[in-house]
């Protein structure tokens, strides 16, 4: 599939007991019917959920859209490579110029002293958030955020640290989440999972 490339970011979702787990990976090697994923360092805590034959949902971020599909783990992470089977019949592409495209359906408010800044989300995760803002921020700046999810998915509050400002588009920033309650984290994971599985 032309949309998949080595080095692309992949987010996989699976269930551990009664909780949804999100894991950020990248494509290590790509084959005709499977791909090897480079797992994060903390993957061992979920190793029992990632055995041969386990099913998971994967979201791959391409240049023209988000590729969503269900897949099967065909090798254990205890082996040299963590490989997932590609089910091309289950692939869905959500087109968009900025990936992942969840444009303005979440409302992001940033508190800076007495100032309240409204920003536009570009990419959300339980580890970081990418957003667009006309306000100027500094690398290393701590920000208190309120993410208002659509419908009845709730409100997520967290603290983050600005760690990247786009070299071309200075109004696009990425902040690493430093503090978030476990309840808010699970609510955000559930919302992201629902978005992934309902993508067109």
Wavefront OBJ file of the C-alpha trace (Angstrom):
o trace
v 0.000 0.000 0.000
v 1.528 3.293 -1.135
v 0.327 5.176 1.954
v 2.506 3.107 4.296
v 6.227 3.838 4.621
v 9.020 2.821 6.949
v 9.477 5.350 9.721
v 5.834 6.421 9.841
v 4.209 6.987 13.197
v 1.702 4.312 14.255
v -0.650 4.358 17.233
v -2.020 0.991 18.308
v -5.015 0.478 20.590
v -5.878 -2.615 22.582
v -7.724 -3.526 25.757
v -6.080 -4.576 29.012
v -8.662 -5.758 31.530
v -11.262 -2.952 31.605
v -8.962 -0.222 30.256
v -8.066 0.954 26.789
v -4.329 1.225 26.139
v -2.716 3.457 23.518
v 0.847 2.749 22.398
v 2.897 5.002 20.106
v 5.152 3.104 17.684
v 6.648 3.504 14.242
v 6.976 1.264 11.214
v 10.351 -0.479 11.249
v 9.986 -2.662 8.153
v 7.154 -3.030 5.684
v 6.232 -6.216 3.802
v 3.411 -7.145 1.397
v 1.185 -8.602 4.104
v 2.657 -7.411 7.415
v 4.830 -4.804 9.074
v 7.371 -4.744 11.872
v 6.713 -2.107 14.525
v 9.291 -0.411 16.720
v 7.718 -0.484 20.175
v 8.264 2.075 22.961
v 10.449 1.181 25.929
v 7.481 0.643 28.252
v 5.836 -2.072 26.110
v 6.809 -4.907 28.493
v 4.121 -3.862 30.965
v 1.545 -4.925 28.334
v 3.384 -7.950 26.986
v 0.610 -10.404 27.888
v -1.780 -8.456 25.621
v 0.557 -8.596 22.629
v 1.009 -12.307 22.091
v 0.679 -14.259 18.846
v -2.871 -14.042 17.500
v -3.909 -11.021 19.585
v -6.044 -8.446 17.778
v -5.563 -4.703 17.910
v -6.538 -1.495 16.158
v -3.839 0.525 14.387
v -3.810 4.114 13.150
v -1.028 5.062 10.710
v -0.412 8.728 9.919
v 0.293 9.338 6.237
v 0.817 12.516 4.226
v -2.729 12.564 2.856
v -4.719 11.030 5.685
v -5.030 8.693 8.627
v -5.018 4.993 7.718
v -7.111 2.953 10.178
v -7.304 -0.809 10.241
v -7.762 -3.819 12.478
v -4.842 -6.205 12.568
v -3.452 -9.304 14.254
v -0.182 -9.735 16.118
v 1.660 -12.552 14.349
v 4.840 -12.520 16.424
v 5.397 -11.929 20.103
v 7.266 -8.829 21.308
v 9.556 -11.276 23.099
v 10.908 -12.214 19.668
v 13.363 -10.077 17.700
v 10.593 -8.288 15.804
v 7.073 -7.273 16.738
v 5.092 -8.011 13.587
v 1.440 -7.326 12.775
v -0.573 -8.759 9.936
v -2.099 -6.232 7.522
v -5.758 -6.795 6.696
v -6.166 -4.643 3.591
v -9.884 -5.474 3.449
v -10.358 -3.637 6.764
v -8.376 -0.508 5.911
v -10.113 2.884 5.978
v -8.560 6.202 4.927
v -9.620 9.453 6.559
v -8.349 12.160 4.237
v -6.897 15.397 5.555
v -4.105 17.876 4.917
v -2.924 17.834 8.548
v -2.606 14.354 10.039
v -4.276 13.189 12.152
v -7.203 15.372 11.143
v -9.503 15.962 14.104
v -10.073 19.550 13.142
v -11.635 21.775 15.787
v -14.061 19.164 17.104
v -12.166 19.340 20.385
v -11.856 22.756 22.011
v -8.481 23.460 23.588
v -8.176 26.215 26.176
v -4.787 27.179 27.597
v -4.469 29.105 30.857
v -1.463 31.405 31.188
v -1.708 33.424 34.387
v -4.996 35.313 34.133
v -5.046 34.894 30.361
v -7.210 32.262 28.655
v -6.095 31.275 25.149
v -8.266 29.327 22.715
v -6.257 27.037 20.418
v -7.039 24.584 17.631
v -6.034 20.933 18.039
v -4.077 19.292 15.235
v -3.040 16.033 16.885
v -4.002 14.551 20.243
v -2.448 11.807 22.326
v -2.085 10.864 25.975
v 1.627 11.686 25.645
v 1.549 14.989 23.750
v -0.720 17.448 21.999
v -0.098 19.358 18.786
v -2.014 22.582 18.363
v -2.292 25.789 16.397
v -2.235 29.183 18.124
v -1.576 32.786 17.129
v -0.180 33.406 20.618
v 3.569 33.122 21.134
v 4.937 30.381 23.399
v 8.477 29.566 24.490
v 10.213 26.188 24.407
v 10.109 24.774 27.928
v 7.047 26.811 28.923
v 4.537 25.055 31.180
v 0.909 25.374 30.113
v -2.306 24.358 31.869
v -4.773 22.944 29.354
v -8.451 22.105 29.228
v -9.493 19.875 26.331
v -13.260 19.909 25.786
v -14.275 16.810 23.856
v -17.398 16.797 21.646
v -20.800 15.445 22.617
v -20.694 13.715 26.007
v -17.061 12.550 25.962
v -16.146 14.955 28.730
v -13.478 17.496 29.639
v -9.797 16.578 29.998
v -7.470 18.714 32.096
v -3.695 18.410 32.076
v -0.396 20.265 32.331
v 2.076 20.154 29.466
v 5.475 21.529 28.468
v 6.023 23.162 25.079
v 8.911 21.288 23.447
v 8.609 21.973 19.720
v 7.683 24.922 17.515
v 7.364 24.104 13.824
v 10.333 25.509 11.895
v 8.118 26.558 8.967
v 4.750 27.294 10.579
v 5.590 29.068 13.834
v 1.948 28.939 14.962
v 2.049 25.114 15.145
v 3.352 23.845 18.459
v 3.758 20.523 20.235
v 3.584 20.145 24.002
v 4.465 17.049 26.012
v 1.895 16.159 28.665
v 3.498 16.110 32.105
v 0.477 15.738 34.412
v -2.897 14.085 33.758
v -5.137 12.098 36.089
v -5.627 8.419 35.270
v -9.371 8.972 34.936
v -8.867 11.733 32.365
v -6.300 9.597 30.557
v -8.753 6.698 30.240
v -11.520 9.031 29.040
v -9.194 10.468 26.389
v -8.125 6.988 25.298
v -11.737 5.917 24.936
v -12.557 8.996 22.862
v -9.550 8.417 20.601
v -10.500 4.744 20.199
v -14.072 5.646 19.227
v -12.773 8.194 16.722
v -10.418 5.621 15.216
v -13.006 2.874 14.828
v -15.617 5.271 13.432
v -13.335 6.867 10.840
v -14.717 6.882 7.312
l 1 2 3 4 5 6 7 8 9 10 11 12 13 14 15 16 17 18 19 20 21 22 23 24 25 26 27 28 29 30 31 32 33 34 35 36 37 38 39 40 41 42 43 44 45 46 47 48 49 50 51 52 53 54 55 56 57 58 59 60 61 62 63 64 65 66 67 68 69 70 71 72 73 74 75 76 77 78 79 80 81 82 83 84 85 86 87 88 89 90 91 92 93 94 95 96 97 98 99 100 101 102 103 104 105 106 107 108 109 110 111 112 113 114 115 116 117 118 119 120 121 122 123 124 125 126 127 128 129 130 131 132 133 134 135 136 137 138 139 140 141 142 143 144 145 146 147 148 149 150 151 152 153 154 155 156 157 158 159 160 161 162 163 164 165 166 167 168 169 170 171 172 173 174 175 176 177 178 179 180 181 182 183 184 185 186 187 188 189 190 191 192 193 194 195 196 197 198 199 200
